[in-house]
Amino acid sequence: MNPIKKTIELADGRVITLETGKLAKQADGAVELRMGNTMLLATVVSAKEAGEGVDFMPLQVEYKEKFSSAGRFPGGFLKREGRASDYEVLTARLVDRVLRPLFPDNYHADTFVNITMYSSDGVDMPDALAGLAASAAIAVSDIPFNGPISEVRVARVDGQFVINPTFEQLERADMELMVGATYDNIMMVEGEMNEVSEADLLAALKAAHAAIKEQCKAQIELAELAGKTVKREYCHEVNDEELRADVKAKCYDKAYAIAKAGCADKHWRQDSFDAICDEYIESLPEEERDEKTPLVKRYYHDVEKEAVRRCILDEGIRLDGRKTTEIRPIWCEVDYIPGPHGSAVFTRGETQSLSTVTLGTKLDEKILDDVLNQGRERFLLHYNFPPFSTGEAKPVRGVGRREIGHGNLAHRALKRMFPDDFPYVCRVVSDILESNGSSSMATVCAGTLALLDAGVKMKKPVSGIAMGLITDTESDKYAVLSDILGDEDHLGDMDFKVTGTVDGITATQMDIKCDGLSYEILEKALLQARDGRLHILEIINQTIPAPREDYKAHVPRIVTLTIPKELIGAVIGPGGKIIQGIQEASGATVSIDEIDDHGYIEVAAANKASIDKALEMINAITELPEEGKTYKGKVVNMMDFGAFVQFMPNRDGLLHISEISWERLDNMEASGLKEGDEVEVKLIEIDKKTGKYRLSMRALQPKPEGWVEPQRAPRGERPARRDGDRPRGDRGPRRDGGNRNNGGNKFEK
């Protein structure tokens, strides 16, 4: 196939180019995407047959950024790319969440989507292009897919919506969303914002969808040019329609009765639903049982799903008996465990988060070293989801993609309400101890409580709620559900998480599993979410109305100060000798950095005495000398005409022989001073031209009675030379034998 190109022009004149048929031609589909100097390659490969017994879509999406794309070496000893960074995992999840629902329900072949960034100029943000590249690769393949889709980032910059903003533009945005959609429907939303209204969020979604439609049309045209409009035939499921009908006939009413019972006990409900399926399987002839069991379980899942949905739509009864707008009972408690610097438990129904806060120094900052993102992070949030939280008998493994994604959402929800000038590095850890419903939203609430318990002066408390949706396209009925259960998430059409303060939304995440979701329904869901959010905030405020007045006793105290940039080296010392000495002598932790042409110093310790000692030593180094001030110094060098005294670290001044005492001294031996002596001196002058310092001891001594300062006659009134004075031009022989008048060689004898 000859290379085929298609271009997409953005509103600001930037151009996206899609090209296929040139690279990675053995993949089922491959597309090279370019925007400026940013270049992504997306490939997709899908197995021809499904694995035995597989009844789900085994899709895996990977996103990778090459360090060479930005002309950089990877860090570490190996100097090669390693495991995916959190940023790469989050980008892959954004693409996965849009693609996965659009593969046919009966397509179960292993499918791998790989997106790689090979070039970047650091101007355009590549994660906003990953979804478009992946979908275009599928579009030019023969893999069945109900797309195309695309993703864009929409940001509000200076009051205007910008599609796929640059890194520089995003820094000025008060609202940022990643939106994924087909031509007809929004499928995924995730982003953060500065307390925006529901109306502003809807306006951003509309702006993003308008741009996505143009990108979807370009993919359709690209597929037509490539001749890839016909998709492969497949058969990954063998069905028994007679058995399907029999399962529904014998199980539907029983499942409906369980759904209508409205029992709040999750385990009772699940056991009851499972018992219906088990009973049906037991009724099958023994010789057919093993063969038909997988089919029965699949058909019964559909029956259970329909029964639960119909019960909600027709009778307004949810699985646990709540109304659609009702939120489960909440209890929370702060200062729950003594060791951390802040802690809280937040329990909503059968979902529980135990969150802790740890406050640290600059040395605890997280160092970011991604391909395009380098820097330091002072506010961290980590989320853990152990198997016991859902009653599963599984070992605890490493952090998975789900935990990274949920933790990121909670982090985005809280970080804009974190105080700007907070001196500590802060780490929030949420351990989910029980889960049935949104644990990420429980993390937001527990995180807020723990931060307030730690004494963090948040701008405003934040709460979060997960909304669900049940729709029926035939009857146009729908129900928006507040505070959804895990089963309602699994069986429903939408999972919409919204976090915010009393004044607006701070973060959101939405996954939609149905077609034709109108903005009217979205608006209703947002307004219903606001009511739930405010209800939870009220409970949070009752638990802890304001941040703790002071930090707990075992929190390290931090004092910050700024110094002139030129004094940074003096504080650090050669090879770090000075700053290490300060830490050893004081017991405090001292860190220093250059910020905005100043030195920024943090001093942290568990007690005030250590901090005071460190500050005293730092101030002695950084303090600027003042005329008229008295200092304690040390004699560092003796000269015929006086002594040099170090009166401040790295600062020496001249103590002239005439300034040692009121009495006239013939020589320095008469002064009694020697190197190493400690003396008290007064700084009497700082030379404005040379910056040299003049010191005096006699200025600190009482002036002798009747003492008169010798007066030197003005130059014009000085007495004439005495008889016998040599003429100025004839100064006599030099001591080394040379003639002063003829400039003789000083080495001559």
Secondary structure as GFF3:
##gff-version 3
##sequence-region A 1 749
A	DSSP	beta_strand	4	9	.	.	.	ID=ss1
A	DSSP	beta_strand	15	20	.	.	.	ID=ss2
A	DSSP	beta_strand	29	35	.	.	.	ID=ss3
A	DSSP	beta_strand	38	46	.	.	.	ID=ss4
A	DSSP	beta_strand	59	65	.	.	.	ID=ss5
A	DSSP	three_ten_helix	67	70	.	.	.	ID=ss6
A	DSSP	alpha_helix	86	99	.	.	.	ID=ss7
A	DSSP	three_ten_helix	100	102	.	.	.	ID=ss8
A	DSSP	beta_strand	111	119	.	.	.	ID=ss9
A	DSSP	alpha_helix	127	139	.	.	.	ID=ss10
A	DSSP	beta_strand	149	157	.	.	.	ID=ss11
A	DSSP	beta_strand	160	163	.	.	.	ID=ss12
A	DSSP	alpha_helix	167	171	.	.	.	ID=ss13
A	DSSP	beta_strand	173	182	.	.	.	ID=ss14
A	DSSP	beta_strand	186	196	.	.	.	ID=ss15
A	DSSP	alpha_helix	198	226	.	.	.	ID=ss16
A	DSSP	alpha_helix	241	261	.	.	.	ID=ss17
A	DSSP	alpha_helix	266	283	.	.	.	ID=ss18
A	DSSP	alpha_helix	286	315	.	.	.	ID=ss19
A	DSSP	beta_strand	330	334	.	.	.	ID=ss20
A	DSSP	beta_strand	342	348	.	.	.	ID=ss21
A	DSSP	beta_strand	351	360	.	.	.	ID=ss22
A	DSSP	three_ten_helix	362	364	.	.	.	ID=ss23
A	DSSP	beta_strand	366	369	.	.	.	ID=ss24
A	DSSP	beta_strand	374	377	.	.	.	ID=ss25
A	DSSP	beta_strand	379	384	.	.	.	ID=ss26
A	DSSP	three_ten_helix	387	390	.	.	.	ID=ss27
A	DSSP	alpha_helix	401	415	.	.	.	ID=ss28
A	DSSP	beta_strand	425	434	.	.	.	ID=ss29
A	DSSP	alpha_helix	439	453	.	.	.	ID=ss30
A	DSSP	beta_strand	463	472	.	.	.	ID=ss31
A	DSSP	beta_strand	477	482	.	.	.	ID=ss32
A	DSSP	alpha_helix	486	491	.	.	.	ID=ss33
A	DSSP	beta_strand	494	501	.	.	.	ID=ss34
A	DSSP	beta_strand	504	512	.	.	.	ID=ss35
A	DSSP	alpha_helix	519	543	.	.	.	ID=ss36
A	DSSP	beta_strand	557	564	.	.	.	ID=ss37
A	DSSP	three_ten_helix	565	567	.	.	.	ID=ss38
A	DSSP	alpha_helix	568	572	.	.	.	ID=ss39
A	DSSP	three_ten_helix	574	576	.	.	.	ID=ss40
A	DSSP	alpha_helix	577	586	.	.	.	ID=ss41
A	DSSP	beta_strand	589	595	.	.	.	ID=ss42
A	DSSP	beta_strand	598	605	.	.	.	ID=ss43
A	DSSP	alpha_helix	608	622	.	.	.	ID=ss44
A	DSSP	beta_strand	630	639	.	.	.	ID=ss45
A	DSSP	beta_strand	642	648	.	.	.	ID=ss46
A	DSSP	beta_strand	651	656	.	.	.	ID=ss47
A	DSSP	three_ten_helix	657	659	.	.	.	ID=ss48
A	DSSP	three_ten_helix	668	671	.	.	.	ID=ss49
A	DSSP	beta_strand	678	686	.	.	.	ID=ss50
A	DSSP	beta_strand	693	696	.	.	.	ID=ss51
A	DSSP	three_ten_helix	698	700	.	.	.	ID=ss52
A	DSSP	three_ten_helix	715	717	.	.	.	ID=ss53
###
